[in-house]
């Protein structure tokens, strides 16, 4: 019985497919709005808004 369970487990592990990554849907209008809203916060942090990329996931 133990050999059967071990063989079944090995078979299932070898048969498993790797996970497929989901694509990211991006909305340019929303990302632009967040980039504009975050500008003062980024500047207050001592960074340049041109050097920071805002991506909404």
Backbone torsions as a table, in degrees:
resi	resn	phi	psi	omega
1	UNK	NA	-41.4	-179.8
2	UNK	-63.1	-37.8	179.2
3	UNK	-66.2	-38.6	178.8
4	UNK	-63.2	-45.7	179.7
5	UNK	-64.0	-41.1	178.9
6	UNK	-64.6	-42.8	179.2
7	UNK	-66.4	-40.8	178.2
8	UNK	-64.1	-43.2	178.6
9	UNK	-62.6	-45.5	179.2
10	UNK	-62.2	-41.3	179.1
11	UNK	-63.0	-44.6	-179.9
12	UNK	-65.6	-38.8	179.4
13	UNK	-67.2	-38.0	179.6
14	UNK	-75.2	-25.3	-177.4
15	UNK	-84.7	-19.3	-175.9
16	UNK	-63.7	140.3	178.2
17	UNK	-94.6	145.2	176.1
18	UNK	-66.0	152.2	-178.9
19	UNK	-65.7	141.9	177.3
20	UNK	-91.1	128.6	178.9
21	UNK	-69.5	141.2	177.5
22	UNK	-83.4	142.9	176.9
23	UNK	-77.0	154.0	-179.2
24	UNK	-98.3	122.2	175.2
25	UNK	-89.0	125.1	-176.7
26	UNK	-117.4	143.0	178.4
27	UNK	-116.6	110.0	-175.3
28	UNK	-61.5	-38.9	-178.5
29	UNK	-64.6	-44.4	179.7
30	UNK	-67.8	-41.5	178.5
31	UNK	-63.4	-38.7	177.4
32	UNK	-63.9	-42.2	179.0
33	UNK	-62.0	-44.8	178.6
34	UNK	-65.3	-37.2	178.5
35	UNK	-64.3	-41.5	178.5
36	UNK	-67.7	-40.6	-179.6
37	UNK	-68.8	-32.0	-176.4
38	UNK	-85.5	-8.0	-179.5
39	UNK	-52.9	-52.5	179.2
40	UNK	-62.0	-36.0	179.0
41	UNK	-67.6	-40.9	178.8
42	UNK	-65.6	-42.0	177.9
43	UNK	-63.7	-41.6	178.8
44	UNK	-64.1	-26.5	178.5
45	UNK	-81.3	-1.8	178.3
46	UNK	85.2	17.9	179.1
47	UNK	-109.5	161.4	175.9
48	UNK	-90.2	128.4	178.6
49	UNK	-58.6	-25.0	178.4
50	UNK	-71.5	-23.6	-177.8
51	UNK	-89.9	-5.6	-177.5
52	UNK	-110.6	129.4	178.6
53	UNK	-107.1	125.2	179.5
54	UNK	-99.4	121.9	178.1
55	UNK	-128.2	121.9	178.8
56	UNK	-93.3	124.0	-179.5
57	UNK	-112.3	NA	NA
